[in-house]
Amino acid sequence: MYLCGSETTRKEVTVEIRNVSREELEQALDRTNLKFGGNVRWNRLDKAGKTLLGGPKFKVTLKVNDSRKLGAKLGYQGRRTVSACWHVHGTFFDSLPSGVEIVTMGKKKYAGDAWEDYDLGSQAYPMRFSEACEC
């Protein structure tokens, strides 16, 4: 999940998904698209080696095909972007098989865990992930 900001910020919010196959990732995207009208696609789906126990891991980001449709992230000034919103990512994570590890924002989560809202704004323009969309 990418946010506006410096290269450092972008690296902090890259999602790494562990112990999942590419086919399971594709199935989770298909299930996510059922809720968001087929508007979600991969921005990035890269194999990222293996876990310490030999399981596969991937670096993933999602985006939308049309920023005027459901699932688009909003900037702090209300401008629609092609980045996928918080609800798209949460739905995608919930669609993954149980036991799959998700590492984002420096924290390890598992498929089905409660969604965690983060601050993505600044002092001048405070905003939380959940506020950066129209879902």
N, C-alpha and C positions, 0 to 999 in steps of 0.2 A: 504494500500500500504506500503510495508516494504522496507526499504533501509538498506544498510550496516551501521553499527554504533553501538552505545551503546543501552542498553535497553531503556534509556530515549528517544533516537531518534526514536526507533521503536514505542513507545507509541504515540509520537507526530504525526506520519503519519498514524495511524490506521484510517480507514474510518468508520464513523458512519452514517447510513442512517435512516432517520426518516419519519414516516407517509407513509409507504409502506408495502405491504404484502409480504410474502415469495414468493407467486406465481408471483407477479409483478417483484421481484428480479430475479427469474428464467427466466421469459420471457425476461428481459433486457439482461441477460447473453446469452440466445439463439440468440437474435438479434446481440449482439456483436460478437458471434461466426460466424455469416454469413460473417462478414468482415475479420475475422482472421482465416478462414479455420478450425474452430472447435478446435482450439488449446488452448482455454481459459477455465479455470475451477476455482472452488472455492478453495482457500487455507483456508479460514475461512468464515463461514456464521453462526453467532451465534446470537440468540435472546438476546437483551440487555435491556429488560424491556420495559417500556412505557414512552412516553413523558409526560410533565406536563399536557397536555390536554387529555391524555389517548391513544394517537396513538402508534402503534408499532414502535420499533426501533431495528436495527440490527448492529452488528459489522461485517465488510466485508473486506476481502482481496482477490485479484485475483492472479492467477499464470498461467503459461502455461504448457502444457503437454510436449512439446519438445522445448528446448532452441535453437535449430537450425532453428526453424520455426518462422514465422511472429508473432510479439507480445512480444517477449522476451526482457527483459531489459538488457542493457549492463553495465558492471562495468567500472570504469574509465580507466582500462587498455584494454578495448575492449572485455573482457571475457563475454560470453553470460551466463545469469542466468535464472532460472525458474520463477523469479518474472515477473509480467506483466508490460509492459512499460506504459509510459505516455499516448500514443495514445489509448491503450486498455482501460485504466481507463476513459479517456475522452469520448470514444465511449460508454462505459457502462453507464456513468452518463447521456449522451445524450439520451440513450435508456430508461431511467426511466420515469414514468409518470410525467407530470407537477405538480408542487406543492410539490414534494418530497424534503425534506431538506437533504443536504449532508454536513457533518462536517468533514473537513480534514485540517491538518496543522493549527489547531486552528481557522479556518475560516468557517463560515456558507455560503453555496452556495445552489442554487436550480437547479434541473434538467433543462438543456438547457442553463444555464449561460455560458458565455465565459470561456474557459479553462484558468487557470492561471499557468504559468510556475514558478517553484521554483528552487533555487540553492540547489543541493544535494552534491556538491563536497566540497573540502577543498581548502586552499590557495595553497597547492602543486599540487592539481589535480582539478582545477575548472571544473564544469560541471553542466548543467541545466537538468531538467527532460526530456525536449524535445530532448536533445542531446544523451540521454542514450538508444537509440534504432536505428534500421535501417529501420523504417517505412517510 
